[in-house]
Amino acid sequence: MLVVGGGVVGLGVAWRLGQQGVRVTVLERGEAGRGASWAAAGMLAPVAELGFEELDLYALSRESLRHWPAFARDLEAATGRSVDYRDDGTLVVAPDRDAAEALRRSFRFQQQHGVDVRWLSRDAALDLEPFLSPRIAAAVHAPGDHQVDNRRLVTALRAAVEDAASVTVQEHVAVRAIHPDADAPRAVLDDGSEIAARQVVLAAGAWSGGVEGLAPVEVPVRPVKGQMLSLRMDAPVAGPPFGLRHVVRSPDAYLVPKSDGRLVIGATSEEQAFDTRVTAGGLYRLLEGAWEACPGIDDLDVIETWAGLRPASRDHAPLLGPLAPGVVAATGHYRHGILLTPVTADEIAALTLARLRDADHTADVLAPFAPTRFA
């Protein structure tokens, strides 16, 4: 079995297959887990990110969130490493009246679909999270949204696959092409060499669309750049300590507090191909949006700035399932890669394992995300 791509999705699939004794080789063009998986914020927020036309994606996200506690426990038990799974919930805030009207429309839509959300006045929101700006107009609390430390997740998954006797990770190995075949699909590397396997899983994130050899099948995945930064939530020089507890989302930024004292702020959304430069304008927009929601960030130290590349499909939903003879897709997760890791790992591993054993496996939850929907 070959897994092309060593982010959290590729590593998760390889780990689940390794638990079943399947021999897996993971081919990663860079350093495993250090692409979009490392650059993320770790939000598990199907409610806060529910869009008006994304009900299938919401169902998949809710299913993956249901998988998350067991996935985290299994991974922590296998490696002895915490992934810092937290269930504090999300606060979506409206900094002014216009934003409150837009938030009210979203809130009503969520209520119509039975989502657990609570409308909060300014005072109620401040009671729940005192570090919000006293100028906000309103907020929505999504108690069912959770978070995980994505960097700890990467570290734990890497340790899990390294401990699996049947899994091998090869880094700095770029795959140029995949040649489908029902019995022996082949991956062609940049140096021209080939590796054959009984099944190939394409989990190459933003680079998936550039893999050749799959025509006439289309893999419409492109990179969408996101700039981010992190601050240290130590006591500022003057005033009380800053200790944000909830994930806070505003129209122009989100703030994600981590147990190690980091406050992750993101993220821009830029169609800039594979550009990963951090720009003054990008950081300014993030800090301005974050300050509107939580002005207490003013005196916090900047720890790090970075940019990542989200793998976005044409409809911003993932490609999950059979792609071509002998080839299965697990890519195009866009903003939801960390959230969708458990359901993707579990279902894609089950699907490929069934194909290896010439058995059937039906995953209704994956049906709307068939890669062939773009044909």
Salt bridges, closest charged atoms under 4 A:
GLU49 OE2 - ARG249 NH1 3.22
GLU49 OE1 - ARG335 NE 3.76
GLU49 OE1 - HIS336 ND1 2.95
GLU63 OE2 - ARG66 NH2 2.58
GLU63 OE2 - HIS67 NE2 2.98
ASP74 OD2 - ARG16 NH2 3.49
ASP88 OD2 - ARG86 NE 2.87
ASP116 OD2 - ARG118 NH2 3.54
GLU129 OE1 - HIS246 ND1 2.95
ASP149 OD2 - ARG152 NE 3.63
ASP149 OD2 - ARG262 NH2 3.13
GLU162 OE2 - ARG158 NE 3.06
GLU171 OE2 - ARG158 NH1 2.71
GLU194 OE1 - ARG186 NH1 2.65
GLU218 OE2 - ARG314 NH2 2.27
ASP234 OD2 - ARG232 NE 3.79
ASP260 OD2 - ARG262 NE 2.98
GLU271 OE2 - ARG222 NH2 2.83
ASP275 OD2 - LYS225 NZ 3.14
ASP275 OD1 - ARG277 NE 3.15
GLU304 OE1 - ARG151 NH1 2.99
ASP315 OD2 - ARG373 NE 2.94
ASP346 OD1 - ARG16 NE 2.76
ASP346 OD2 - HIS67 ND1 2.85
GLU347 OE1 - HIS361 NE2 3.12
